Amino acid sequence: MVSWKKIRVGAALVAATLTTAAVMAVAPVHHVARPAGPTSEPVKLTPPLMPAEAGKPLPKTVLA
C-alpha cells in the first residue's frame, strides 16, 4: 500500500513540473548576444584594484 506521504510528495513533484513547464512556455525567449565581429573594438581590461595596504604585512591576531 502506498502511504499518504508518498502520494503528497508525488503530487508536489507533478505540480512543480507543471508549474515550471507553464512558466517556461509563457516566458519570452531571450536570444543570446551575437559574438563580436572582427570590426568591433577590443575590450580593454583594467588591472584589479589593489587595497591601500597591499605592501604592508598582515596584523598578527591573537586567538584566545
N, C-alpha and C positions, 0 to 999 in steps of 0.2 A: 504494500500500500504506500502511496506517495504522501508524504507529510505536507501539512499546510505551509510550512516554512519553504519547502522546495517549490510549491506552487506559487507562492508570493515572489520568490526570487526569480522564477521563470517569467512571471508576468511583468516584473520590473524590467527584466532584460528585454523583453519584447517591446515594452513601452518605450524604453530608451532607444532601441533600434529604430522604431517607427518615428520617434521624435527627431532623431538625428537625420534620418532619410528625408523627412519633411523640411527640416531647416536647410539641408543641402540643396534640395530641389528649389526652394524659394530664394535662397541667397544668390545674389548676382555673381557671375563668373568673373574673377579678376584675372586679367591677362598678364602674363609675365612680361616684364620690361624687355624691350628689344636689346640685343647686345650692341655695344657701342661700335659704330662704323670706323673705318680706318681714317676718316677725315676729322673725327671729333678730337677735341683737345684732350691731352693726357691728364689724368687726375694727379694733382700734386699732393703728396703725403707729407705731413709735418711730423717732426720727431715727437715722441711722447714728452709731455711736460714733466719736469723733474721738481720735486719738492725743494724748498729753500735750504733744508738741512741735508742735502744729498751727500755732501762730503763729510759730514760730521758723524762720529761713531754713535751708535745707539746707546741711550742711557741704560745703566745696569738696573735691573729690577730685583728687588728682594722678595723672595717668596716666603711668606710666614707659615 
